[in-house]
Amino acid sequence: MFYYVNESLDFAHKLDGHTLPSNDFEKHMHSFCELLFFIRGTIDYTIESKVKRLDPGDLLIIQPGDLHFGTVDPKKHYERYVLKFPESLLPKFLNAKIRGHSPFFSNCMYLLSEFEELDEIYDKYDEDEKGVLMPAQLLRILIHLRCDDVQQSNENVIKKPFISEIIDYINAHICSSFDLNDICSALHYSKSYLCNEFAKEMKTSLMTYVKHKKIIAAHKEICGGNVKLTEIAERYGYSDYSTFYRNYTKIMGHPPKDSIQ
């Protein structure tokens, strides 16, 4: 097992015993990419409107802004590799390779030795060498990933139509100002039903989810550079820049100007 953090990289080989992973929402919707390689345990994993009971050798690629969490059987040991990294780390051909697919990849146990190489790198090399070898090994894993495995994985993925309908609406209107009344009116649900069912399925409130989606989308644009922060705020439905500033700083951990590259 290891835990490696270096600048924008956060790699770990984790084994949990009789404990549950954190339910902290802030940790399960973020601006970076996350790759999870499942070794053993009993867990139902949700990514946005899709859920799957994981099998050993399943690999998950979670895109920035996608809400995700696992429902774990605490009586079973839960072992996995978790690699968190900025989207900018990947060359264009790898970003193109993993985008547009289901986030669930089945039958990837052939990659186990590639992940075990991370343990060896952590144990045998100094910090400067790890800083080169760790991201290189991530790229190697993604290059060797066979995307054809997605189709078989999809056969065991359950899609939640109700949640999918809500998320599709939010994604389609992410660059506009809307509130709970607008969502209810467009989808023909009562406020109580919409809010209660969404919170039950997604472990967070609907408007908290919307706020995070908007800020993470805005963050991606700001990181691209050559933008006016007030224009970005307006684009994502904030007529008051101070409100955008507060929300951004709370969610991202720093003010908007610190994301400009």
C-alpha positions in Angstrom: 0.0 0.0 0.0 1.2 3.6 -0.6 0.0 7.2 -0.7 1.9 9.5 -3.0 1.2 13.2 -3.4 3.3 15.5 -5.6 1.9 18.9 -6.8 -1.2 18.0 -8.9 -0.9 14.2 -8.5 -2.5 12.1 -5.8 -1.9 8.4 -6.3 -2.7 5.7 -3.7 -3.0 1.9 -3.3 -5.7 1.6 -0.6 -7.0 -1.2 1.6 -9.9 -0.4 4.0 -10.9 -2.8 6.6 -14.1 -2.6 8.6 -14.7 1.1 8.0 -16.8 3.0 5.5 -15.2 5.5 3.0 -15.9 9.2 3.7 -19.3 10.5 2.7 -18.0 14.0 2.4 -19.6 15.3 -0.8 -16.7 17.7 -1.5 -14.4 14.7 -2.1 -16.7 13.1 -4.7 -17.2 15.9 -7.2 -14.0 17.7 -8.3 -12.1 19.5 -11.1 -9.6 16.7 -11.8 -9.7 13.3 -13.3 -9.8 10.1 -11.2 -9.0 6.6 -12.2 -10.0 3.7 -9.9 -8.8 0.1 -10.4 -10.8 -2.3 -8.3 -9.1 -5.3 -6.7 -11.5 -6.8 -4.1 -14.4 -6.1 -1.9 -18.2 -5.6 -2.3 -19.1 -2.2 -3.6 -21.9 -0.6 -5.8 -20.3 2.4 -7.5 -22.3 5.3 -8.8 -21.0 7.8 -11.4 -23.7 10.4 -12.2 -26.8 8.4 -13.3 -25.0 5.0 -13.7 -24.3 2.4 -11.0 -22.5 -0.9 -11.2 -21.6 -3.7 -8.8 -17.8 -3.8 -9.3 -16.0 -7.0 -10.2 -12.3 -7.5 -9.6 -10.4 -6.0 -12.5 -13.0 -3.3 -13.2 -11.5 0.1 -14.0 -13.3 3.4 -13.7 -12.4 6.7 -15.3 -14.2 9.6 -13.7 -14.2 12.9 -15.6 -14.0 16.4 -13.9 -17.4 17.4 -12.6 -18.9 13.9 -12.4 -20.5 13.1 -9.1 -19.3 9.7 -7.9 -19.4 7.5 -4.7 -19.3 3.9 -3.6 -21.7 2.1 -1.4 -19.4 -0.4 0.4 -20.0 -3.5 2.4 -18.0 -2.6 5.6 -17.6 -6.3 6.5 -15.4 -6.9 3.4 -11.9 -5.5 2.8 -12.0 -2.9 0.0 -8.8 -2.8 -2.0 -8.2 -0.5 -5.0 -5.8 1.9 -6.7 -6.9 5.5 -6.9 -5.1 7.9 -9.3 -6.1 11.5 -9.3 -4.5 13.8 -11.9 -5.3 17.0 -13.9 -6.9 16.6 -17.3 -4.0 18.7 -18.7 -1.6 15.8 -17.9 -3.0 13.7 -20.8 -2.0 14.3 -24.4 -4.8 14.9 -26.8 -4.9 11.4 -28.2 -5.5 9.9 -24.7 -8.1 12.4 -23.8 -9.9 11.6 -27.0 -9.5 7.9 -26.2 -11.3 7.9 -22.9 -13.9 10.6 -23.6 -17.3 9.7 -24.9 -17.2 6.2 -23.4 -18.9 4.7 -20.4 -16.8 5.4 -17.3 -16.9 1.7 -16.5 -14.3 -0.7 -18.1 -14.6 -4.4 -17.4 -12.1 -7.3 -17.6 -9.0 -5.1 -17.0 -7.2 -7.5 -14.7 -4.5 -7.7 -17.5 -3.5 -4.2 -16.2 -2.8 -5.4 -12.7 1.0 -5.7 -13.2 1.0 -2.2 -14.5 -0.7 -0.9 -11.3 1.7 -3.0 -9.2 4.5 -1.2 -10.9 3.3 1.9 -9.0 4.0 0.1 -5.7 7.6 -0.7 -6.9 8.2 2.9 -8.0 7.0 4.2 -4.6 9.3 1.8 -2.7 12.4 1.9 -4.8 12.9 5.5 -6.1 13.6 8.9 -4.6 11.2 11.8 -4.8 12.6 13.3 -8.0 12.5 10.0 -9.8 9.0 9.3 -8.6 7.9 12.7 -10.0 8.9 11.5 -13.4 8.0 7.8 -13.2 4.5 8.1 -11.5 2.9 10.2 -14.3 4.7 8.1 -16.9 3.2 4.9 -15.5 -0.3 6.5 -15.5 0.1 7.3 -19.2 1.4 3.7 -19.8 -1.8 2.3 -18.2 -4.1 4.4 -20.3 -2.2 3.6 -23.5 -2.6 -0.1 -22.7 -6.3 0.2 -21.8 -8.5 -1.6 -24.4 -11.5 0.6 -24.8 -13.4 -2.3 -26.5 -14.0 -3.6 -23.0 -16.5 -0.8 -22.4 -19.2 -2.6 -24.3 -19.2 -5.7 -22.1 -19.1 -3.5 -19.0 -22.2 -1.6 -20.1 -24.2 -4.9 -20.0 -23.9 -4.8 -16.1 -24.4 -1.0 -15.7 -27.7 0.2 -14.3 -28.8 3.6 -15.6 -31.2 5.6 -13.4 -33.7 7.3 -15.8 -35.0 9.8 -13.3 -31.5 11.0 -12.3 -30.4 10.9 -16.0 -33.3 13.2 -16.9 -32.3 15.8 -14.3 -28.6 15.7 -15.1 -29.3 16.0 -18.8 -31.3 19.1 -18.1 -28.6 20.6 -15.9 -25.8 19.9 -18.5 -27.9 21.4 -21.3 -28.5 24.6 -19.3 -25.2 24.9 -17.5 -24.4 28.2 -19.2 -27.6 29.9 -18.1 -29.3 31.1 -14.9 -31.8 28.7 -13.6 -33.2 27.7 -10.2 -35.2 24.8 -8.6 -38.5 26.2 -10.0 -37.1 26.1 -13.5 -36.0 22.5 -13.2 -39.4 21.4 -11.7 -41.3 23.2 -14.4 -39.3 21.8 -17.2 -39.4 18.2 -16.0 -42.9 18.3 -14.5 -42.1 17.2 -11.0 -43.0 18.8 -7.7 -40.3 20.4 -5.6 -40.6 18.0 -2.8 -40.5 14.9 -5.0 -37.6 16.2 -7.1 -35.4 17.2 -4.1 -36.1 14.2 -2.0 -35.5 11.6 -4.7 -32.4 13.3 -6.0 -30.9 13.6 -2.5 -31.8 10.0 -1.7 -30.1 8.7 -4.9 -27.1 11.1 -5.1 -26.3 11.7 -1.4 -26.4 15.5 -1.8 -29.0 18.2 -2.5 -29.9 19.1 -6.1 -28.9 22.7 -5.9 -25.6 21.9 -4.2 -24.9 19.6 -7.2 -25.9 22.4 -9.6 -23.6 24.9 -7.9 -20.6 22.5 -8.0 -21.3 21.7 -11.7 -21.3 25.3 -12.6 -18.1 26.2 -10.7 -16.2 23.2 -12.0 -17.2 24.1 -15.6 -16.2 27.7 -15.0 -12.9 26.5 -13.5 -12.1 24.6 -16.7 -12.5 27.7 -18.8 -10.5 29.9 -16.5 -7.6 27.4 -16.6 -7.6 27.8 -20.4 -6.4 31.3 -19.9 -7.1 34.6 -21.7 -10.5 35.1 -20.0 -12.3 37.8 -18.1 -13.5 36.5 -14.8 -16.6 38.7 -14.8 -17.5 37.3 -18.2 -17.1 33.8 -17.0 -19.2 34.4 -14.0 -22.0 35.9 -16.1 -21.7 33.0 -18.6 -22.5 30.5 -15.8 -25.5 32.4 -14.5 -24.0 34.7 -11.9 -25.2 38.3 -12.3 -23.3 39.2 -9.1 -19.5 38.5 -9.3 -19.1 38.5 -5.5 -21.4 35.5 -5.2 -19.4 33.7 -8.0 -16.2 34.6 -6.2 -17.4 33.2 -2.8 -18.7 30.0 -4.3 -15.6 29.5 -6.5 -13.3 30.1 -3.5 -15.2 27.7 -1.3 -15.4 24.9 -3.8 -12.0 25.2 -5.4 -10.1 26.2 -2.3 -8.6 29.4 -3.9 -9.9 32.5 -5.7 -10.7 32.5 -9.4 -7.6 34.5 -10.4 -5.3 31.8 -9.0 -6.5 29.4 -11.6 -5.4 31.5 -14.6 -2.5 29.9 -16.4 
